């Protein structure tokens, strides 16, 4: 028998196992819910297809065996046929959140669904990789712009068809730090860390615990072949549960050790990143909640010079209310962009564009010139007005600070200007790096709500509109924002359910009659649909969340910088992903009801999780491979490509490329990506002991992520504002939060299934390891640069070997830049006032 027909026969025999779920129920697989038998059309179609393959290879005995099994299925189906009354009762039962979102429970026949999903996901990934390998050479401005600009790490990806895979895999993290920043580099380092963790877990779980489940578990799973290697094959009271308790300790201890070592390594990179920050960011602090008495440029400078010594401050700047000026500038930029499009139309067609005015057709370029001239005049007048008020205010501040002499009548001039011109937020740039670091660590005032100091974001990433927000009004907006988040959290499930119902085969058969014929003729579509649509639909629903969250953050919260928005998005998006993907089986029929029950009895959480999550382990075995196809779609950059192709029809290619970048930051930004990376890691860890195979799938998942995003970050995507590793720290913290769920799950399962409570108690005791490890992790301070690092920067840097990102530039590290460079000194000033 040739290889092709052999594989086909094997696949069809596996598919046949999905038809004998009733037999599994008769054999006492108590943790599975028997499913109703499939329709005759699907069964007969399967027999016909199998018979054709067997006939072609002379395997008539296989047809006879299948026919005998078919008779058994028909007999069991007739015996278990429900009455009309029971159908009505069953239809009235309340369905859980997992049922409604497509997170199905384990069942006999899931192996064919798993293999189908694995094959289709691998096939889609292969297709996407092939298309990308062709497109990247056809459109280098979309897929290799960093190479064209000379900012990509060396060596480049080359021109070979698949040579980019090897180049991406061999990229060094330090090269990514230098070209794309620390945040982007640590995203790839997280992939490396998870490969280590899952590889460490896979060896004992897959090659030791898995065979024990299969050979000595007691065959609890019956005909469910996908559960043979997992904990679902172990009968209640088995002595193997003591081994599971030991595995929990090894998993918790090993993961905590690897995370701690990775964080220590990150601290060295973070220190080098902080020490290599360019001025003025390295020597500038962001000051919020400035009291009225110090709310001007000169007063703020005088306050800090009284603390750190006269002449210690280079410049100070209090953010001004310039809303009117900003509106004029936005209007001007809008008309300027439209004028450029009109000019491109003139150059490409040779005809001057016109518009229909009151006097008939009029020249469009002349209209834009007149409009821009008017707006420039308005902007100039508004700037002049602001500068006059600033000068008048500063003259009053000089009197108050004693810089100039004045009569008593002049004292108090400018005291009221802060209410209409200055905000309560400002920037202070020191002449010495050590002073700025000390200011970040010190308590400046007895009132902790005044002079709140923090490291400023990248000047190019600042959202000055948020810095102008009124503190009192912002408190109300904060409250409304959190109410919106809670409302979204509670109402998202109906949204998911409403869409998921349309993706079910029952709905399609009812709405599209031709689908019934198609499904009857091709029964294998059932397996493929079950393998793909449940995981794909859940991922599709969750992809809407970042847009909703970003909308709430923009409208109700003070963000101050785009990167800080991404960091906030990472935290909240991860919470939603955990609840609606990982814990959806524990939600039951109502999130609010389940939450109220846990508040009344918090110790019931392990029992609740252990009674629901293990029943859906097969769904997550399909969920992880489904991500492989999504990684291939990310590699395609299809949205950027379509935008580029559309823009290049009306403008030059370089302008079209600039307008098509960057990718959508709601879904493809650092915050959303970090949350999804972490969820996949947590899913693999939580289900590792229940289904050891998920560690192998997770390992391959992060290998693919490392290659795909290694290329995208290094060679295709533009550099994003850098927070210096804040996303990395949050990812590790979230993984440790996932470890708490892992311990609760294993404790509940062992207490429920073991003959004695000792295995469960042993698993619960691993909380001590996790608590100590988490505490040590949090004790590693990473936000600010230690003052000891400022003692002798050159001596410190000589001990750091192999890091190309650290530039040996004493002026850059000490903040002693040329004070005559006006552009550098004023880079934290509002752009509209420069």
Buried (B, 14 or more C-beta within 10 A) or exposed (E): EEEEBEEBBEBBBBBBBBBBBBBBBBBEBEBBEBBEBBBEBBBEBBBEBBBEBBEBBEBEEBBEBBEEBBEEBBEBBEEEEEEEEEEEEEEEEEEBBBBBBBBBBBBBBBBBBBBBBBBBBBEBBEEBBEBBBEBBBEBBBBBBBBBBEEBBBEEBBEEEEEBBBEBBEEBEBBBBBBBBBBBBBBBBBBBBBBBBBBBBBBEBBBEEBBBBBBEEBEBBBBBBBBBBBBBBBBBEEBEBBBBBBBBBBBBBBBBBBBBBEBBEEBBEBBBBBBBBBBBBBBBBBBBBBBBEEBBBBBBBBBBBBEBBEEEBBBBBBBBBBBEEBBEBBEBBEEBEEBBEBBBBBBEEEEEEBBEEEEEEEEBBBEBBEEBBEEBEEBBEEBBEEBEEBBEBBBBBBBBBBEEEEBEEEEEEBBBEBBEEBBBBBBBBBBBBBBBBBBBBEEEBBEEEEBBBBEBBBBBEBBBBBBBBBEEEEBEEBEEBBEEBBEEBBEEBBEBBBEBBEEBBBEEBBEEEEEBBEEBBEBBBBBBBBBBBBBBBBBBBBBBBBBEBBBEBBEEBBBBBBBBBBBBBBBBBBBBBBBBBBBBBBBBBBBBEEBEEBBEEEEEEBBBBBBBBBBBBBBBBBBBBBBBBBBBBBBBBBBBBBEBBEEBBEEBEEEBBBBBBBEBEBBBBBBBBBBBBBBBBBBBBBBBBBBBBBBBBBBBBBBBBBBBBBBBBBBBBBBEBBBBBBBBBBBBBBBBBBBBBBBBBBBBBBBBBBBEEEBBBBBBBBBBEBBEEBBEEBEEEEBEBBEEEBBEEBEEBBEEBEEBEBBEEEEEBBBBBBEEEEEEBBBBBBBBBBE
